Amino acid sequence: MDGTREPDVNSKHLMTVQVLQVTLGSRAPLICRIIGTMSLSSHYNSEKIRLSFELFPPRTAAGFESLRQHVVQLVRYEPDVITCTYGAGGSTRDTTLDVVDAVKRDHGLPVASHLTCVGATVDELRQTLDRAAARNVDHIVALRGDPPRGESEFRPVPGGLSFANELVALIRSEYPQFGIAVGGYPEVHQEQTDPQVDLKYLKQKVDAGADIVITQLFYSNEDFFDFRERYESVGITAPLIPGILPVINLGQIRRIASLCGAKLPAQFQSDLQRIPDDLEGQFQVGIEFAIRQTQELIDGGVPGLHFYVLNKSRAASAVLEAINWTSEFR
Ligand SMILES: Cc1cc2nc3c(=O)[nH]c(=O)nc-3n(C[C@H](O)[C@H](O)[C@H](O)COP(=O)(O)OP(=O)(O)OC[C@H]3O[C@@H](n4cnc5c(N)ncnc54)[C@H](O)[C@@H]3O)c2cc1C
């Protein structure tokens, strides 16, 4: 996390890119490039704490309708951006744009579409980016993605990209109107053993043109603050936004934590395990933990909060109400 709120190295890099693009010519008009590329990092480099919610593409019409209702509840907290993930398997990919499009049309809020390199050539990535641009998406969360199910290693398709920094560079050079967020890993990315090597690659993504870094979910703020210290010590100045997933129930959280490797504090786990059959009790324990976690992050000077809301509004709303989000921060 970067609490300094100073214009970052990345902004200077973006200006250089813009000047080059003016010289070379590009599809986007100059004015759009200047406003678009500067907006996300400068937005997060302010005194206000920014708020974002992450959705995922529903699989059914009923799921879509339910999501719309939950988004109505979430917008009461005046989020700065709403993002939607990009389906790993391919089936829900177009729905990502449908979701952000609906949010933008229903609420006029800035939206970010996630995009991964999985199974796509550079030309196919361009087609997706063209569709995002046509639907007025504001920002892209640029990711490499996980290896497809059943494969242990990520392999790009022929003509595809190997790492997220390449996707960032592609977007920054050809679609300068988009703000760019990338993923960061306070507990180290699961394919990486050396935290400093992981950080080196994260810096590469930021240097390629990312405006902000959003972290993988975590439950130990100590890990996050330690990561922030190392992040700053290698010279990364892009705002670092903690990703928060309030617990909804024990089974779900175990699954998610095992997928992305997040550690659950022992006391928290035992508090949840003491009430294996009480879903409402687990929800309350999880929310109390998330309230403490969120308050501590705010006290620690984070520039924004990114809630993984899992298409529901209840958990994030409970946390935001408890920390008195609306009156204190807006
Ligand atoms: C905020 C957030 C949102 C996400 N949204 C989605 C989503 O919508 N859809 C989805 O499928 N997944 C999503 N993910 C998960 C993500 O796709 C996985 O964590 C994936 O395994 C890594 O993606 P990345 O962009 O961080 O990869 P990268 O930054 O490319 O890193 C992947 C691995 O390669 C290493 N590495 C990076 N660059 C290089 C290099 N140049 N040379 C050698 N090694 C390198 C890194 O250390 C790391 O171990 C999200 C993750 C986060 C944190």
The ligand as an SDF file (V2000), in Angstrom:
LIG
                    3D

 53 58  0  0  0  0  0  0  0  0999 V2000
   -7.3630   -8.3570   -7.5540 C   0  0  0  0  0  0  0  0  0  0  0  0
   -7.3620   -9.6980   -8.2690 C   0  0  0  0  0  0  0  0  0  0  0  0
   -8.3330   -9.9480   -9.2340 C   0  0  0  0  0  0  0  0  0  0  0  0
   -8.3590  -11.1690   -9.9280 C   0  0  0  0  0  0  0  0  0  0  0  0
   -9.3200  -11.3870  -10.8840 N   0  0  0  0  0  0  0  0  0  0  0  0
   -9.3040  -12.5440  -11.6030 C   0  0  0  0  0  0  0  0  0  0  0  0
  -10.2470  -12.7420  -12.6600 C   0  0  0  0  0  0  0  0  0  0  0  0
  -11.0980  -11.8840  -12.9350 O   0  0  0  0  0  0  0  0  0  0  0  0
  -10.1920  -13.9010  -13.3560 N   0  0  0  0  0  0  0  0  0  0  0  0
   -9.2510  -14.8700  -13.0930 C   0  0  0  0  0  0  0  0  0  0  0  0
   -9.2410  -15.9120  -13.7670 O   0  0  0  0  0  0  0  0  0  0  0  0
   -8.3310  -14.7020  -12.0880 N   0  0  0  0  0  0  0  0  0  0  0  0
   -8.3390  -13.5560  -11.3490 C   0  0  0  0  0  0  0  0  0  0  0  0
   -7.4110  -13.3610  -10.3600 N   0  0  0  0  0  0  0  0  0  0  0  0
   -6.4530  -14.4400  -10.0490 C   0  0  0  0  0  0  0  0  0  0  0  0
   -5.1790  -14.3660  -10.9180 C   0  0  0  0  0  0  0  0  0  0  0  0
   -5.5020  -14.5640  -12.2730 O   0  0  0  0  0  0  0  0  0  0  0  0
   -4.2030  -15.4310  -10.4310 C   0  0  0  0  0  0  0  0  0  0  0  0
   -3.7340  -15.1250   -9.1490 O   0  0  0  0  0  0  0  0  0  0  0  0
   -3.0590  -15.7770  -11.3700 C   0  0  0  0  0  0  0  0  0  0  0  0
   -2.4630  -16.9930  -10.9300 O   0  0  0  0  0  0  0  0  0  0  0  0
   -1.9570  -14.7270  -11.4440 C   0  0  0  0  0  0  0  0  0  0  0  0
   -2.3540  -13.6230  -12.1260 O   0  0  0  0  0  0  0  0  0  0  0  0
   -1.4120  -12.3090  -12.1260 P   0  0  0  0  0  0  0  0  0  0  0  0
   -2.0350  -11.3460  -13.0250 O   0  0  0  0  0  0  0  0  0  0  0  0
   -1.1170  -11.8840  -10.7460 O   0  0  0  0  0  0  0  0  0  0  0  0
   -0.0930  -12.9480  -12.8140 O   0  0  0  0  0  0  0  0  0  0  0  0
    1.3850  -12.4270  -12.9890 P   0  0  0  0  0  0  0  0  0  0  0  0
    1.6100  -11.1010  -12.4200 O   0  0  0  0  0  0  0  0  0  0  0  0
    1.7340  -12.6510  -14.4190 O   0  0  0  0  0  0  0  0  0  0  0  0
    2.1930  -13.4710  -12.0730 O   0  0  0  0  0  0  0  0  0  0  0  0
    1.9960  -14.8740  -12.2010 C   0  0  0  0  0  0  0  0  0  0  0  0
    3.1980  -15.6120  -11.6330 C   0  0  0  0  0  0  0  0  0  0  0  0
    4.3200  -15.4570  -12.5060 O   0  0  0  0  0  0  0  0  0  0  0  0
    5.3940  -14.7510  -11.8910 C   0  0  0  0  0  0  0  0  0  0  0  0
    5.8120  -13.7540  -12.8800 N   0  0  0  0  0  0  0  0  0  0  0  0
    5.1970  -12.5870  -13.1650 C   0  0  0  0  0  0  0  0  0  0  0  0
    5.8140  -11.9500  -14.1850 N   0  0  0  0  0  0  0  0  0  0  0  0
    6.8330  -12.7530  -14.5560 C   0  0  0  0  0  0  0  0  0  0  0  0
    7.8360  -12.6580  -15.5600 C   0  0  0  0  0  0  0  0  0  0  0  0
    7.9070  -11.5920  -16.3650 N   0  0  0  0  0  0  0  0  0  0  0  0
    8.7440  -13.6870  -15.6760 N   0  0  0  0  0  0  0  0  0  0  0  0
    8.6770  -14.7660  -14.8640 C   0  0  0  0  0  0  0  0  0  0  0  0
    7.7320  -14.9010  -13.8700 N   0  0  0  0  0  0  0  0  0  0  0  0
    6.8310  -13.9070  -13.7280 C   0  0  0  0  0  0  0  0  0  0  0  0
    4.8090  -14.1280  -10.6150 C   0  0  0  0  0  0  0  0  0  0  0  0
    5.7610  -14.0410   -9.5760 O   0  0  0  0  0  0  0  0  0  0  0  0
    3.6700  -15.0990  -10.2770 C   0  0  0  0  0  0  0  0  0  0  0  0
    4.1620  -16.2010   -9.5590 O   0  0  0  0  0  0  0  0  0  0  0  0
   -7.3710  -12.1790   -9.6340 C   0  0  0  0  0  0  0  0  0  0  0  0
   -6.3940  -11.9140   -8.6530 C   0  0  0  0  0  0  0  0  0  0  0  0
   -6.3770  -10.6860   -7.9800 C   0  0  0  0  0  0  0  0  0  0  0  0
   -5.3340  -10.4250   -6.9320 C   0  0  0  0  0  0  0  0  0  0  0  0
  1  2  1  0
  2  3  1  0
  2 52  2  0
  3  4  2  0
  4  5  1  0
  4 50  1  0
  5  6  2  0
  6  7  1  0
  6 13  1  0
  7  8  2  0
  7  9  1  0
  9 10  1  0
 10 11  2  0
 10 12  1  0
 12 13  2  0
 13 14  1  0
 14 15  1  0
 14 50  1  0
 15 16  1  0
 16 17  1  0
 16 18  1  0
 18 19  1  0
 18 20  1  0
 20 21  1  0
 20 22  1  0
 22 23  1  0
 23 24  1  0
 24 25  2  0
 24 26  1  0
 24 27  1  0
 27 28  1  0
 28 29  2  0
 28 30  1  0
 28 31  1  0
 31 32  1  0
 32 33  1  0
 33 34  1  0
 33 48  1  0
 34 35  1  0
 35 36  1  0
 35 46  1  0
 36 37  1  0
 36 45  1  0
 37 38  2  0
 38 39  1  0
 39 40  1  0
 39 45  2  0
 40 41  1  0
 40 42  2  0
 42 43  1  0
 43 44  2  0
 44 45  1  0
 46 47  1  0
 46 48  1  0
 48 49  1  0
 50 51  2  0
 51 52  1  0
 52 53  1  0
M  END
$$$$
